[in-house]
Amino acid sequence: MAVDYAVIVVYLTGMLAMGWWGMRRARSKSDFLVAGRRLGPAMYSGTMAAIVLGGASTIGGVGLGYKYGLSGAWMVLTIGLGLLALSVFFSARIARLKVYTVSEMLDLRYGGRAGVISGVVMWAYTLMLAVTSTIAYATIFDVLFDLNRTVAIILGGSIVVAYSTLGGMWSITLTDMVQFVVKTVGVLLLLLPIAVVKAGGFSEMKAKLPTTYFDPLGIGGETIFTYVLIYTFGMLIGQDIWQRVFTARSDTTAKWGGTVAGTYCLAYALAGAVIGTAAKVLYPDLGSADDAFATIVKDELPVGVRGLVLAAALAAVMSTSSGALIACATVANNDIWSRLRGAARRAGSEHDEVRGNRAFILVMGLAVIGTAIALNDVVEALTVAYNLLVGGLLVPILGGLLWKRGTVQGALASVIVGGLAVIGLMAGYGILANEPVYLGLSASLVAYVAVSLATRPTDAAVLATWRERLAGRNPEPLSEPVPAHQ
């Protein structure tokens, strides 16, 4: 394993070097939080694909393929479909708003007062997303170095926190491009063909496995519908995804670059399912389906290639974790802390925006590492996060983009009713049940429409400003750059 270890160490060292280099470019709030809104199509596509394809998409996607066959691709397919929908229908308008957070968009659309409550819901989602990604380090580092779970979380988490804190979105963008290349080579170009060949090819796989493994709907219609509801719609409204949209240098880049990334996700989904199906042929009696990825990598790949593919898995986890971390810190600082400080913040003309956001990433990063160490059930934590996101925020966000009659009172009612309904239903039906997100989303929609129709329409001046921003005719004020020595 010495060569494999060397590949991993070089990769991790490179991540830290990228963080240091990114620090030299992060001289303003815009640079630090959204890479100066300057990413072209190639970098935008690569980084967008990197953030949405995390450990769940790689290790979990192969695990679903091991358990269900080709229909195990549906989870990652719905992520790709969500990214395609976001890119084709909404990303151009989102990019033109020139905001930093989803809550800022809600305030702009509804005329204020929606930001803090929506910010708390979004903060909880991004925090749990970062936590679950960080926990995934334990699995990978256990395969690599046989490390204790706590030590593995601290090691992997510290690397992500370090490069994210140093350079913000510039560092994360640079590392994500490397991670995108590593994932493409490691999973698509190496592991996929090797796994199929080792399993004897598709004809041998079909001969040894039940026909349900090759049924596109074998995983079940209800499961596919739930994936669409949670992941496809989750892609439309998550702060971690929107913050990447904000990095595009133009609305055209956001639209077409995101379309390329979404198409890549579809290919990645099928690759994971095929690898998992091949693993079922090679190792029919694994104790856990999620062990399929690590097992086939460890036992079937040659030296060096094995290290690169494990680096690909590590890249998948780190890209999602770093994206969720900066999203969590951005929401905590801009949507919660800055609003609580109110006038005191506005009076501080010497406030260093980059330093403040850097401090928030560090604090949130330490909180993520501590929570990851204390938490055991990753699936339940991620389910809670997505249920709150979709149940509480989907309706007011899409309603604001699509329905001009929606009001701030309707948006607040939607967030509160949907969020409380999801929490109550999870307590009653269980966290992993489908009913909480189904019924919570329905309650959110009813509250939004009913309260909006029962209250005065949004002020015409607010809607006029909103339309100007959507059209890109009223851009954000440029931030003053921070001197290089800071």
KAKA-V854532 format. One record per residue. N is the residue number from 1. RES is the residue in one small letter. PHI is phi as a letter, one per 40 degrees, with the letter a starting at -180 (999 if undefined). PSI is psi in whole degrees, -180 to 180 (none if undefined). OMEGA is omega in radians with two decimals (none if undefined). Layout:
n:N res:RES phi:PHI psi:PSI omega:OMEGA
n:N res:RES phi:PHI psi:PSI omega:OMEGA
This chain:
n:1 res:m phi:999 psi:-1 omega:-3.05
n:2 res:a phi:d psi:-42 omega:3.12
n:3 res:v phi:c psi:-41 omega:3.12
n:4 res:d phi:c psi:-42 omega:3.10
n:5 res:y phi:c psi:-41 omega:-3.12
n:6 res:a phi:c psi:-42 omega:3.11
n:7 res:v phi:c psi:-45 omega:-3.12
n:8 res:i phi:c psi:-44 omega:-3.12
n:9 res:v phi:c psi:-43 omega:3.09
n:10 res:v phi:c psi:-42 omega:3.13
n:11 res:y phi:c psi:-49 omega:-3.11
n:12 res:l phi:c psi:-39 omega:3.08
n:13 res:t phi:c psi:-39 omega:3.10
n:14 res:g phi:c psi:-36 omega:3.11
n:15 res:m phi:c psi:-44 omega:3.13
n:16 res:l phi:c psi:-37 omega:3.11
n:17 res:a phi:c psi:-40 omega:3.08
n:18 res:m phi:c psi:-39 omega:3.11
n:19 res:g phi:c psi:-42 omega:3.13
n:20 res:w phi:c psi:-41 omega:-3.14
n:21 res:w phi:c psi:-40 omega:3.13
n:22 res:g phi:c psi:-30 omega:3.14
n:23 res:m phi:c psi:-32 omega:-3.12
n:24 res:r phi:c psi:-20 omega:-3.10
n:25 res:r phi:c psi:-14 omega:-3.06
n:26 res:a phi:c psi:83 omega:-3.06
n:27 res:r phi:b psi:2 omega:3.09
n:28 res:s phi:a psi:168 omega:3.10
n:29 res:k phi:d psi:-43 omega:3.14
n:30 res:s phi:c psi:-43 omega:3.09
n:31 res:d phi:c psi:-46 omega:-3.00
n:32 res:f phi:c psi:-39 omega:-3.04
n:33 res:l phi:c psi:-31 omega:-3.06
n:34 res:v phi:b psi:29 omega:3.07
n:35 res:a phi:f psi:36 omega:3.10
n:36 res:g phi:g psi:11 omega:-3.07
n:37 res:r phi:f psi:46 omega:-3.02
n:38 res:r phi:b psi:12 omega:-3.07
n:39 res:l phi:c psi:133 omega:3.06
n:40 res:g phi:c psi:180 omega:-3.03
n:41 res:p phi:d psi:-44 omega:-3.06
n:42 res:a phi:c psi:-51 omega:-3.13
n:43 res:m phi:c psi:-38 omega:-3.14
n:44 res:y phi:c psi:-46 omega:-3.14
n:45 res:s phi:c psi:-45 omega:-3.11
n:46 res:g phi:c psi:-46 omega:-3.10
n:47 res:t phi:c psi:-34 omega:3.11
n:48 res:m phi:c psi:-43 omega:3.09
n:49 res:a phi:c psi:-37 omega:-3.11
n:50 res:a phi:c psi:-42 omega:-3.06
n:51 res:i phi:c psi:-35 omega:-3.08
n:52 res:v phi:c psi:-21 omega:-3.12
n:53 res:l phi:b psi:86 omega:-3.09
n:54 res:g phi:c psi:-156 omega:-3.14
n:55 res:g phi:c psi:-37 omega:3.12
n:56 res:a phi:c psi:-37 omega:-3.12
n:57 res:s phi:c psi:-30 omega:-3.09
n:58 res:t phi:c psi:-67 omega:-3.13
n:59 res:i phi:c psi:-45 omega:3.14
n:60 res:g phi:c psi:-38 omega:3.12
n:61 res:g phi:c psi:-42 omega:3.07
n:62 res:v phi:c psi:-39 omega:3.11
n:63 res:g phi:c psi:-41 omega:3.10
n:64 res:l phi:c psi:-37 omega:3.05
n:65 res:g phi:c psi:-39 omega:3.09
n:66 res:y phi:c psi:-38 omega:-3.05
n:67 res:k phi:c psi:-38 omega:-3.01
n:68 res:y phi:b psi:-9 omega:-3.08
n:69 res:g phi:g psi:-148 omega:-3.04
n:70 res:l phi:c psi:-29 omega:3.12
n:71 res:s phi:c psi:-11 omega:3.04
n:72 res:g phi:c psi:-10 omega:3.11
n:73 res:a phi:c psi:-13 omega:-2.97
n:74 res:w phi:c psi:-36 omega:-3.14
n:75 res:m phi:d psi:-50 omega:-3.12
n:76 res:v phi:c psi:-32 omega:3.06
n:77 res:l phi:d psi:-42 omega:-3.14
n:78 res:t phi:c psi:-29 omega:3.03
n:79 res:i phi:c psi:-46 omega:3.10
n:80 res:g phi:c psi:-40 omega:3.11
n:81 res:l phi:c psi:-38 omega:3.09
n:82 res:g phi:c psi:-41 omega:3.11
n:83 res:l phi:c psi:-39 omega:3.08
n:84 res:l phi:c psi:-44 omega:3.13
n:85 res:a phi:c psi:-44 omega:3.11
n:86 res:l phi:c psi:-45 omega:-3.06
n:87 res:s phi:c psi:-44 omega:-3.06
n:88 res:v phi:c psi:-41 omega:-2.97
n:89 res:f phi:b psi:-27 omega:-2.97
n:90 res:f phi:b psi:-26 omega:-2.93
n:91 res:s phi:c psi:-37 omega:-3.14
n:92 res:a phi:c psi:-44 omega:3.11
n:93 res:r phi:c psi:-40 omega:3.13
n:94 res:i phi:c psi:-44 omega:-3.12
n:95 res:a phi:c psi:-37 omega:-3.11
n:96 res:r phi:c psi:-18 omega:-3.13
n:97 res:l phi:c psi:-28 omega:3.13
n:98 res:k phi:f psi:44 omega:3.05
n:99 res:v phi:b psi:180 omega:3.14
n:100 res:y phi:b psi:-24 omega:-3.08
n:101 res:t phi:b psi:162 omega:3.07
n:102 res:v phi:c psi:-39 omega:-3.13
n:103 res:s phi:c psi:-34 omega:3.05
n:104 res:e phi:c psi:-37 omega:3.08
n:105 res:m phi:c psi:-43 omega:3.13
n:106 res:l phi:c psi:-42 omega:3.10
n:107 res:d phi:c psi:-42 omega:3.14
n:108 res:l phi:c psi:-43 omega:-3.10
n:109 res:r phi:c psi:-41 omega:-3.01
n:110 res:y phi:b psi:-3 omega:3.11
n:111 res:g phi:g psi:34 omega:3.08
n:112 res:g phi:g psi:174 omega:3.02
n:113 res:r phi:g psi:-1 omega:3.11
n:114 res:a phi:b psi:-11 omega:-2.92
n:115 res:g phi:c psi:-46 omega:-3.02
n:116 res:v phi:c psi:-48 omega:-3.11
n:117 res:i phi:c psi:-47 omega:3.11
n:118 res:s phi:c psi:-34 omega:3.11
n:119 res:g phi:c psi:-40 omega:3.13
n:120 res:v phi:c psi:-44 omega:3.12
n:121 res:v phi:c psi:-45 omega:-3.13
n:122 res:m phi:c psi:-37 omega:3.11
n:123 res:w phi:c psi:-44 omega:3.13
n:124 res:a phi:c psi:-41 omega:3.12
n:125 res:y phi:c psi:-51 omega:-3.09
n:126 res:t phi:c psi:-35 omega:3.10
n:127 res:l phi:c psi:-48 omega:-3.12
n:128 res:m phi:c psi:-33 omega:3.07
n:129 res:l phi:c psi:-43 omega:3.10
n:130 res:a phi:c psi:-39 omega:-3.14
n:131 res:v phi:c psi:-48 omega:-3.10
n:132 res:t phi:c psi:-35 omega:3.08
n:133 res:s phi:c psi:-39 omega:-3.13
n:134 res:t phi:c psi:-39 omega:3.11
n:135 res:i phi:c psi:-32 omega:-3.12
n:136 res:a phi:c psi:-21 omega:3.07
n:137 res:y phi:d psi:-37 omega:-3.08
n:138 res:a phi:d psi:-42 omega:-3.14
n:139 res:t phi:c psi:-46 omega:-3.07
n:140 res:i phi:c psi:-45 omega:-3.13
n:141 res:f phi:c psi:-26 omega:3.05
n:142 res:d phi:c psi:-42 omega:3.09
n:143 res:v phi:c psi:-40 omega:-3.06
n:144 res:l phi:c psi:-53 omega:-2.93
n:145 res:f phi:b psi:4 omega:-3.11
n:146 res:d phi:f psi:47 omega:-3.09
n:147 res:l phi:c psi:153 omega:2.96
n:148 res:n phi:d psi:146 omega:-3.07
n:149 res:r phi:d psi:-47 omega:-3.11
n:150 res:t phi:c psi:-44 omega:3.13
n:151 res:v phi:c psi:-41 omega:-3.14
n:152 res:a phi:c psi:-43 omega:3.12
n:153 res:i phi:c psi:-43 omega:-3.14
n:154 res:i phi:c psi:-43 omega:-3.13
n:155 res:l phi:c psi:-55 omega:-3.12
n:156 res:g phi:c psi:-43 omega:3.14
n:157 res:g phi:c psi:-38 omega:-3.12
n:158 res:s phi:c psi:-38 omega:3.12
n:159 res:i phi:c psi:-46 omega:3.13
n:160 res:v phi:c psi:-45 omega:3.14
n:161 res:v phi:c psi:-39 omega:-3.10
n:162 res:a phi:c psi:-54 omega:-3.08
n:163 res:y phi:c psi:-29 omega:3.09
n:164 res:s phi:c psi:-40 omega:3.14
n:165 res:t phi:c psi:-38 omega:-3.08
n:166 res:l phi:c psi:-53 omega:-2.98
n:167 res:g phi:b psi:3 omega:3.12
n:168 res:g phi:f psi:-140 omega:-3.04
n:169 res:m phi:c psi:-30 omega:3.09
n:170 res:w phi:c psi:-46 omega:3.12
n:171 res:s phi:c psi:-43 omega:-3.12
n:172 res:i phi:c psi:-39 omega:3.11
n:173 res:t phi:c psi:-47 omega:-3.13
n:174 res:l phi:c psi:-45 omega:3.13
n:175 res:t phi:c psi:-36 omega:3.13
n:176 res:d phi:c psi:-34 omega:3.09
n:177 res:m phi:c psi:-41 omega:3.06
n:178 res:v phi:c psi:-44 omega:-3.12
n:179 res:q phi:c psi:-37 omega:3.10
n:180 res:f phi:c psi:-45 omega:3.14
n:181 res:v phi:c psi:-44 omega:-3.13
n:182 res:v phi:c psi:-43 omega:3.12
n:183 res:k phi:c psi:-41 omega:-3.12
n:184 res:t phi:c psi:-48 omega:-3.14
n:185 res:v phi:c psi:-48 omega:-3.03
n:186 res:g phi:c psi:-45 omega:-3.04
n:187 res:v phi:c psi:-52 omega:-3.04
n:188 res:l phi:c psi:-44 omega:-3.02
n:189 res:l phi:c psi:-24 omega:-3.11
n:190 res:l phi:b psi:-61 omega:-3.03
n:191 res:l phi:c psi:-42 omega:-3.10
n:192 res:l phi:d psi:-57 omega:-3.12
n:193 res:p phi:c psi:-36 omega:3.14
n:194 res:i phi:c psi:-42 omega:-3.14
n:195 res:a phi:c psi:-43 omega:-3.13
n:196 res:v phi:c psi:-43 omega:3.13
n:197 res:v phi:c psi:-45 omega:3.14
n:198 res:k phi:c psi:-32 omega:3.14
n:199 res:a phi:c psi:-3 omega:3.10
n:200 res:g phi:g psi:11 omega:-3.13
n:201 res:g phi:g psi:171 omega:-3.07
n:202 res:f phi:c psi:-34 omega:-3.14
n:203 res:s phi:c psi:-42 omega:3.11
n:204 res:e phi:c psi:-38 omega:3.13
n:205 res:m phi:c psi:-42 omega:3.12
n:206 res:k phi:c psi:-33 omega:-3.13
n:207 res:a phi:c psi:-32 omega:-3.03
n:208 res:k phi:c psi:-14 omega:-3.06
n:209 res:l phi:b psi:155 omega:3.09
n:210 res:p phi:c psi:155 omega:-3.11
n:211 res:t phi:c psi:-24 omega:3.13
n:212 res:t phi:c psi:-24 omega:3.14
n:213 res:y phi:c psi:-15 omega:-3.12
n:214 res:f phi:b psi:15 omega:3.06
n:215 res:d phi:c psi:120 omega:-3.10
n:216 res:p phi:d psi:-24 omega:-3.12
n:217 res:l phi:b psi:18 omega:-3.05
n:218 res:g phi:c psi:-26 omega:-3.11
n:219 res:i phi:c psi:-18 omega:3.09
n:220 res:g phi:h psi:136 omega:-3.10
n:221 res:g phi:c psi:-40 omega:-3.13
n:222 res:e phi:c psi:-40 omega:3.11
n:223 res:t phi:c psi:-43 omega:3.12
n:224 res:i phi:c psi:-42 omega:3.12
n:225 res:f phi:c psi:-42 omega:3.11
n:226 res:t phi:c psi:-41 omega:3.07
n:227 res:y phi:d psi:-44 omega:3.13
n:228 res:v phi:c psi:-46 omega:-3.09
n:229 res:l phi:c psi:-42 omega:-3.06
n:230 res:i phi:c psi:-52 omega:-3.00
n:231 res:y phi:c psi:-44 omega:3.14
n:232 res:t phi:c psi:-49 omega:3.12
n:233 res:f phi:c psi:-32 omega:3.08
n:234 res:g phi:c psi:-36 omega:3.08
n:235 res:m phi:c psi:-27 omega:-3.08
n:236 res:l phi:c psi:-21 omega:-2.94
n:237 res:i phi:b psi:-4 omega:-3.08
n:238 res:g phi:c psi:137 omega:3.11
n:239 res:q phi:d psi:-38 omega:-3.14
n:240 res:d phi:c psi:-35 omega:3.13
n:241 res:i phi:c psi:-45 omega:3.14
n:242 res:w phi:c psi:-37 omega:-3.11
n:243 res:q phi:c psi:-29 omega:3.04
n:244 res:r phi:c psi:-37 omega:3.07
n:245 res:v phi:d psi:-38 omega:-3.13
n:246 res:f phi:c psi:-18 omega:-3.11
n:247 res:t phi:c psi:-13 omega:-3.08
n:248 res:a phi:c psi:141 omega:-3.10
n:249 res:r phi:c psi:-12 omega:3.09
n:250 res:s phi:a psi:163 omega:3.11
n:251 res:d phi:c psi:-28 omega:3.08
n:252 res:t phi:c psi:-41 omega:3.08
n:253 res:t phi:c psi:-44 omega:-3.14
n:254 res:a phi:c psi:-41 omega:-3.09
n:255 res:k phi:c psi:-55 omega:-3.02
n:256 res:w phi:c psi:-34 omega:3.06
n:257 res:g phi:c psi:-41 omega:3.09
n:258 res:g phi:c psi:-34 omega:3.10
n:259 res:t phi:c psi:-41 omega:3.07
n:260 res:v phi:c psi:-44 omega:3.13
n:261 res:a phi:c psi:-41 omega:3.12
n:262 res:g phi:c psi:-40 omega:3.10
n:263 res:t phi:c psi:-40 omega:3.07
n:264 res:y phi:d psi:-40 omega:3.14
n:265 res:c phi:c psi:-38 omega:3.13
n:266 res:l phi:c psi:-43 omega:3.11
n:267 res:a phi:c psi:-40 omega:-3.14
n:268 res:y phi:c psi:-37 omega:3.13
n:269 res:a phi:c psi:-47 omega:-3.14
n:270 res:l phi:c psi:-37 omega:3.13
n:271 res:a phi:c psi:-45 omega:3.14
n:272 res:g phi:c psi:-42 omega:3.14
n:273 res:a phi:c psi:-40 omega:3.12
n:274 res:v phi:c psi:-42 omega:3.10
n:275 res:i phi:c psi:-44 omega:3.11
n:276 res:g phi:c psi:-39 omega:3.10
n:277 res:t phi:c psi:-41 omega:3.09
n:278 res:a phi:c psi:-40 omega:3.12
n:279 res:a phi:c psi:-34 omega:3.12
n:280 res:k phi:c psi:-36 omega:3.09
n:281 res:v phi:c psi:-43 omega:-3.07
n:282 res:l phi:c psi:-35 omega:-3.07
n:283 res:y phi:b psi:78 omega:-3.01
n:284 res:p phi:c psi:-14 omega:-3.00
n:285 res:d phi:b psi:38 omega:3.08
n:286 res:l phi:c psi:146 omega:-3.13
n:287 res:g phi:c psi:-35 omega:-3.14
n:288 res:s phi:b psi:139 omega:3.13
n:289 res:a phi:c psi:-31 omega:-3.13
n:290 res:d phi:c psi:-10 omega:3.07
n:291 res:d phi:c psi:-7 omega:-3.03
n:292 res:a phi:c psi:-44 omega:-3.10
n:293 res:f phi:c psi:-54 omega:-3.09
n:294 res:a phi:c psi:-37 omega:-3.09
n:295 res:t phi:c psi:-48 omega:-3.10
n:296 res:i phi:c psi:-34 omega:3.09
n:297 res:v phi:c psi:-45 omega:-3.06
n:298 res:k phi:c psi:-38 omega:-2.99
n:299 res:d phi:c psi:-25 omega:-2.96
n:300 res:e phi:b psi:-16 omega:-3.05
n:301 res:l phi:c psi:146 omega:3.11
n:302 res:p phi:c psi:164 omega:3.12
n:303 res:v phi:d psi:142 omega:-3.11
n:304 res:g phi:g psi:-55 omega:3.06
n:305 res:v phi:c psi:-40 omega:3.11
n:306 res:r phi:d psi:-43 omega:3.11
n:307 res:g phi:c psi:-40 omega:-3.13
n:308 res:l phi:c psi:-41 omega:-3.13
n:309 res:v phi:c psi:-38 omega:3.05
n:310 res:l phi:c psi:-35 omega:3.04
n:311 res:a phi:c psi:-34 omega:3.09
n:312 res:a phi:c psi:-43 omega:3.09
n:313 res:a phi:c psi:-42 omega:3.10
n:314 res:l phi:c psi:-40 omega:3.12
n:315 res:a phi:c psi:-42 omega:-3.13
n:316 res:a phi:c psi:-44 omega:-3.12
n:317 res:v phi:c psi:-43 omega:-3.07
n:318 res:m phi:c psi:-35 omega:-3.13
n:319 res:s phi:c psi:-44 omega:3.10
n:320 res:t phi:c psi:-42 omega:-3.11
n:321 res:s phi:c psi:-45 omega:-3.12
n:322 res:s phi:c psi:-38 omega:3.09
n:323 res:g phi:c psi:-42 omega:3.11
n:324 res:a phi:c psi:-36 omega:-3.13
n:325 res:l phi:c psi:-48 omega:-3.14
n:326 res:i phi:c psi:-32 omega:3.07
n:327 res:a phi:c psi:-44 omega:3.13
n:328 res:c phi:c psi:-46 omega:-3.14
n:329 res:a phi:c psi:-39 omega:3.13
n:330 res:t phi:c psi:-44 omega:3.12
n:331 res:v phi:c psi:-45 omega:-3.12
n:332 res:a phi:c psi:-41 omega:-3.10
n:333 res:n phi:c psi:-52 omega:-3.00
n:334 res:n phi:c psi:-36 omega:-3.03
n:335 res:d phi:c psi:-24 omega:-3.08
n:336 res:i phi:b psi:-62 omega:-3.05
n:337 res:w phi:c psi:-46 omega:-3.10
n:338 res:s phi:c psi:-34 omega:3.13
n:339 res:r phi:c psi:-34 omega:3.09
n:340 res:l phi:c psi:-35 omega:3.10
n:341 res:r phi:c psi:-32 omega:3.04
n:342 res:g phi:f psi:-122 omega:-3.04
n:343 res:a phi:c psi:-32 omega:-3.12
n:344 res:a phi:c psi:-38 omega:3.12
n:345 res:r phi:c psi:-43 omega:-3.11
n:346 res:r phi:c psi:-27 omega:-3.13
n:347 res:a phi:c psi:-17 omega:-3.07
n:348 res:g phi:c psi:83 omega:-3.05
n:349 res:s phi:c psi:-23 omega:-3.12
n:350 res:e phi:c psi:8 omega:-3.10
n:351 res:h phi:c psi:129 omega:-3.13
n:352 res:d phi:c psi:103 omega:-3.06
n:353 res:e phi:c psi:-42 omega:-3.13
n:354 res:v phi:c psi:-46 omega:-3.13
n:355 res:r phi:c psi:-40 omega:3.14
n:356 res:g phi:c psi:-46 omega:3.12
n:357 res:n phi:c psi:-35 omega:3.08
n:358 res:r phi:c psi:-41 omega:3.12
n:359 res:a phi:c psi:-39 omega:-3.14
n:360 res:f phi:c psi:-38 omega:3.08
n:361 res:i phi:c psi:-42 omega:3.13
n:362 res:l phi:c psi:-47 omega:-3.13
n:363 res:v phi:c psi:-47 omega:3.12
n:364 res:m phi:c psi:-36 omega:3.11
n:365 res:g phi:c psi:-43 omega:3.09
n:366 res:l phi:c psi:-38 omega:3.09
n:367 res:a phi:c psi:-40 omega:3.13
n:368 res:v phi:c psi:-46 omega:-3.14
n:369 res:i phi:c psi:-45 omega:3.13
n:370 res:g phi:c psi:-43 omega:3.13
n:371 res:t phi:c psi:-40 omega:3.13
n:372 res:a phi:c psi:-38 omega:3.12
n:373 res:i phi:c psi:-39 omega:-3.07
n:374 res:a phi:c psi:-23 omega:-3.00
n:375 res:l phi:c psi:143 omega:-3.13
n:376 res:n phi:b psi:-43 omega:-3.02
n:377 res:d phi:c psi:102 omega:-3.10
n:378 res:v phi:c psi:-42 omega:-3.07
n:379 res:v phi:c psi:-44 omega:-3.14
n:380 res:e phi:c psi:-41 omega:3.14
n:381 res:a phi:c psi:-44 omega:-3.13
n:382 res:l phi:c psi:-36 omega:3.11
n:383 res:t phi:c psi:-43 omega:3.08
n:384 res:v phi:d psi:-44 omega:-3.11
n:385 res:a phi:c psi:-50 omega:-3.10
n:386 res:y phi:c psi:-36 omega:3.10
n:387 res:n phi:c psi:-43 omega:3.11
n:388 res:l phi:c psi:-42 omega:-3.12
n:389 res:l phi:c psi:-54 omega:-3.08
n:390 res:v phi:c psi:-46 omega:-3.11
n:391 res:g phi:c psi:-33 omega:-3.07
n:392 res:g phi:c psi:-31 omega:-2.97
n:393 res:l phi:b psi:-17 omega:-3.08
n:394 res:l phi:d psi:-49 omega:-3.06
n:395 res:v phi:c psi:-51 omega:-3.12
n:396 res:p phi:c psi:-30 omega:3.13
n:397 res:i phi:c psi:-54 omega:3.13
n:398 res:l phi:c psi:-34 omega:3.08
n:399 res:g phi:c psi:-40 omega:3.11
n:400 res:g phi:c psi:-33 omega:-3.14
n:401 res:l phi:c psi:-27 omega:-2.97
n:402 res:l phi:b psi:-21 omega:-3.00
n:403 res:w phi:b psi:110 omega:-3.06
n:404 res:k phi:c psi:-16 omega:-3.11
n:405 res:r phi:c psi:-10 omega:3.11
n:406 res:g phi:c psi:141 omega:-3.09
n:407 res:t phi:b psi:168 omega:3.14
n:408 res:v phi:c psi:-36 omega:3.10
n:409 res:q phi:c psi:-40 omega:3.08
n:410 res:g phi:c psi:-40 omega:3.13
n:411 res:a phi:c psi:-46 omega:3.14
n:412 res:l phi:c psi:-43 omega:3.11
n:413 res:a phi:c psi:-40 omega:-3.14
n:414 res:s phi:c psi:-46 omega:-3.14
n:415 res:v phi:c psi:-47 omega:-3.06
n:416 res:i phi:c psi:-50 omega:-3.12
n:417 res:v phi:c psi:-46 omega:-3.14
n:418 res:g phi:c psi:-45 omega:-3.14
n:419 res:g phi:c psi:-47 omega:3.14
n:420 res:l phi:c psi:-37 omega:3.11
n:421 res:a phi:c psi:-44 omega:3.13
n:422 res:v phi:c psi:-45 omega:-3.12
n:423 res:i phi:c psi:-46 omega:3.14
n:424 res:g phi:c psi:-41 omega:-3.13
n:425 res:l phi:c psi:-34 omega:3.06
n:426 res:m phi:c psi:-37 omega:3.09
n:427 res:a phi:c psi:-35 omega:-3.11
n:428 res:g phi:c psi:-47 omega:-3.05
n:429 res:y phi:c psi:-19 omega:-3.03
n:430 res:g phi:h psi:148 omega:-3.04
n:431 res:i phi:c psi:-37 omega:-3.04
n:432 res:l phi:c psi:2 omega:3.13
n:433 res:a phi:c psi:157 omega:3.12
n:434 res:n phi:c psi:-26 omega:-3.05
n:435 res:e phi:d psi:-39 omega:-3.11
n:436 res:p phi:d psi:-45 omega:-3.11
n:437 res:v phi:c psi:-36 omega:3.10
n:438 res:y phi:c psi:-57 omega:-3.04
n:439 res:l phi:c psi:-35 omega:3.11
n:440 res:g phi:c psi:-41 omega:3.11
n:441 res:l phi:c psi:-40 omega:3.11
n:442 res:s phi:c psi:-43 omega:3.12
n:443 res:a phi:c psi:-39 omega:3.11
n:444 res:s phi:c psi:-43 omega:-3.14
n:445 res:l phi:c psi:-45 omega:3.14
n:446 res:v phi:c psi:-45 omega:-3.13
n:447 res:a phi:c psi:-41 omega:-3.12
n:448 res:y phi:c psi:-49 omega:-3.10
n:449 res:v phi:c psi:-47 omega:-3.07
n:450 res:a phi:c psi:-48 omega:-3.10
n:451 res:v phi:c psi:-38 omega:3.12
n:452 res:s phi:c psi:-43 omega:3.14
n:453 res:l phi:c psi:-26 omega:-3.12
n:454 res:a phi:c psi:-8 omega:-3.11
n:455 res:t phi:b psi:167 omega:-3.10
n:456 res:r phi:c psi:142 omega:3.10
n:457 res:p phi:d psi:156 omega:3.10
n:458 res:t phi:d psi:140 omega:-3.11
n:459 res:d phi:d psi:139 omega:-3.08
n:460 res:a phi:c psi:-35 omega:3.14
n:461 res:a phi:c psi:-38 omega:3.10
n:462 res:v phi:c psi:-45 omega:3.13
n:463 res:l phi:c psi:-35 omega:3.11
n:464 res:a phi:c psi:-43 omega:3.09
n:465 res:t phi:c psi:-41 omega:3.11
n:466 res:w phi:d psi:-46 omega:-3.13
n:467 res:r phi:c psi:-36 omega:3.10
n:468 res:e phi:c psi:-43 omega:3.14
n:469 res:r phi:c psi:-40 omega:3.11
n:470 res:l phi:c psi:-34 omega:3.14
n:471 res:a phi:c psi:-5 omega:3.13
n:472 res:g phi:g psi:21 omega:-3.10
n:473 res:r phi:c psi:1 omega:-3.12
n:474 res:n phi:b psi:71 omega:-3.03
n:475 res:p phi:c psi:164 omega:3.11
n:476 res:e phi:c psi:152 omega:3.01
n:477 res:p phi:c psi:143 omega:3.13
n:478 res:l phi:c psi:136 omega:3.09
n:479 res:s phi:c psi:147 omega:3.07
n:480 res:e phi:c psi:134 omega:-3.14
n:481 res:p phi:c psi:147 omega:3.06
n:482 res:v phi:c psi:136 omega:3.13
n:483 res:p phi:d psi:147 omega:-3.02
n:484 res:a phi:d psi:-32 omega:-3.06
n:485 res:h phi:c psi:-14 omega:3.09
n:486 res:q phi:c psi:none omega:none
